[in-house]
Amino acid sequence: MTDTPDPHGPYIAAVAAALGPDCAAVESAYPPGGDPPYALVTLAPGRAATAGYDGLRLAWGPDRGWDWFPELAGDDYEWMGLDLLHPLVQPVVAAPALVAAAVRLLLLARTERLPLPGPEAPGASTAIPALGAAVARGHLDPVTAAALAAYWPSERGWSRP
């Protein structure tokens, strides 16, 4: 276990808040040992069923951004291939409202309209220790780190531009 905060944690929390009742569960982590940060979001089962799926999940990572995939009974998602992932939005750090809009399309079974394009999130100071550490470890590029910084609360004492 590590006490390093998730560099993407505040951003993932903002996306979960934007999803509202469509969000059933969130797993966000920055594993020790050299793995990049990631997040998994499970969408509300009833809403997924309305779209014709047993379940739907979203995956976020600093290399691909947001993807969606249907839950497959009994499958171990740790070993799933990238061919099961479908792009949801672009860019990597898309605005939470854009992610929520893409999920609404997904839940309406309108996947032909995905991925939704959007502008890069506004950059902010990268003086936040967790973001600087992730850049130093090679897990985030500086542009992604600056976009994630916009979601860190300024009351923690980190400066904003």
C-alpha positions in Angstrom: 0.0 0.0 0.0 1.2 3.5 -0.7 0.3 6.9 0.8 0.8 8.6 -2.6 -2.5 10.3 -3.5 -4.1 9.5 -6.8 -3.0 12.3 -9.2 -6.3 11.8 -11.0 -8.5 11.4 -8.0 -10.2 14.8 -7.9 -10.8 14.6 -11.7 -12.4 11.2 -11.4 -14.5 12.4 -8.5 -15.7 15.3 -10.6 -16.7 12.9 -13.4 -18.6 10.7 -10.9 -20.5 13.7 -9.6 -21.4 14.7 -13.2 -22.7 11.2 -13.9 -25.0 11.5 -10.8 -27.3 8.5 -10.4 -25.9 6.8 -13.5 -22.7 6.1 -11.5 -23.0 3.1 -9.3 -19.3 2.6 -8.1 -15.9 4.1 -8.7 -12.5 2.5 -8.3 -9.6 4.9 -8.7 -6.0 4.0 -7.9 -2.3 4.8 -8.5 -0.7 1.4 -7.8 2.8 1.2 -6.3 5.4 -0.5 -8.3 5.4 1.4 -11.6 1.9 1.0 -12.9 0.2 4.1 -14.2 -2.9 5.5 -12.5 -6.3 4.2 -13.6 -10.0 4.5 -12.8 -13.0 2.2 -13.3 -16.6 3.4 -13.1 -19.5 1.0 -12.9 -22.7 2.4 -14.4 -26.0 1.8 -12.6 -27.2 -1.7 -13.5 -30.8 -0.7 -14.2 -29.7 2.0 -16.7 -27.3 -0.5 -18.4 -30.1 -3.0 -18.8 -32.2 -0.3 -20.4 -29.5 0.1 -23.0 -29.4 -3.7 -23.6 -26.4 -4.7 -21.5 -26.0 -6.8 -18.4 -23.7 -4.1 -17.1 -21.5 -1.3 -18.4 -18.2 0.1 -17.1 -16.0 3.0 -18.0 -12.2 2.9 -17.8 -9.8 5.9 -17.6 -6.1 5.9 -18.1 -3.6 8.6 -19.0 -2.7 6.9 -22.3 -6.2 6.3 -23.7 -8.5 8.6 -21.7 -12.1 7.3 -21.3 -13.3 4.0 -22.8 -16.5 2.0 -22.2 -17.0 -1.8 -22.2 -19.8 -4.1 -21.6 -19.6 -6.4 -18.5 -19.2 -10.0 -19.5 -20.2 -12.6 -16.9 -17.3 -14.3 -15.3 -14.5 -12.5 -17.2 -11.5 -11.1 -15.4 -11.2 -7.6 -16.6 -7.6 -7.3 -15.4 -6.6 -9.5 -18.4 -9.0 -8.2 -21.0 -7.7 -7.1 -24.3 -7.9 -3.6 -25.7 -10.2 -5.0 -28.4 -13.0 -5.0 -25.8 -12.6 -1.2 -25.1 -14.6 1.3 -27.1 -13.6 5.0 -27.1 -16.1 7.2 -25.2 -14.7 10.8 -25.4 -11.6 12.6 -26.4 -9.4 14.2 -25.1 -7.8 12.2 -22.3 -8.9 14.7 -19.6 -12.3 15.5 -21.1 -14.7 17.9 -19.2 -16.8 15.9 -16.7 -20.0 17.2 -18.4 -18.8 15.8 -21.8 -18.2 12.4 -20.2 -21.7 12.5 -18.7 -23.2 13.5 -22.1 -21.3 10.6 -23.8 -22.6 8.2 -21.1 -26.2 9.4 -21.8 -25.7 8.5 -25.5 -24.2 5.1 -24.5 -27.3 4.4 -22.2 -29.5 5.3 -25.1 -27.7 2.7 -27.2 -26.4 5.5 -29.6 -22.9 4.2 -29.7 -22.5 5.2 -33.4 -22.1 8.8 -32.1 -19.1 7.9 -29.9 -16.5 9.0 -29.1 -17.6 12.5 -28.4 -15.0 15.1 -29.2 -14.3 18.0 -26.8 -11.7 20.6 -25.9 -8.8 19.8 -23.6 -9.6 20.6 -20.0 -8.1 24.0 -18.9 -4.5 23.7 -17.7 -3.5 24.7 -14.2 -0.4 24.8 -12.1 1.5 21.5 -11.9 3.0 22.4 -8.5 0.8 19.8 -6.9 3.1 17.1 -5.5 1.1 14.1 -6.6 1.0 15.3 -10.2 4.7 16.2 -10.2 5.5 12.8 -8.8 3.4 11.1 -11.5 5.2 13.1 -14.2 8.6 12.3 -12.8 7.7 8.6 -12.8 6.7 8.8 -16.4 3.0 7.9 -15.7 1.6 11.3 -16.8 2.8 13.6 -19.5 3.0 17.3 -18.5 -0.1 18.3 -20.6 -2.3 15.6 -19.0 -0.9 16.6 -15.5 -1.8 20.3 -16.2 -5.3 19.3 -17.2 -5.8 17.1 -14.1 -4.5 20.0 -11.9 -7.6 22.0 -12.8 -9.6 19.6 -10.6 -7.5 19.8 -7.5 -9.0 22.0 -4.8 -7.0 25.2 -4.3 -7.8 25.2 -0.6 -5.1 22.5 -0.1 -2.6 25.2 -0.5 -1.5 24.6 -4.1 -1.3 27.6 -6.3 -3.5 28.1 -9.4 -2.7 30.3 -12.3 
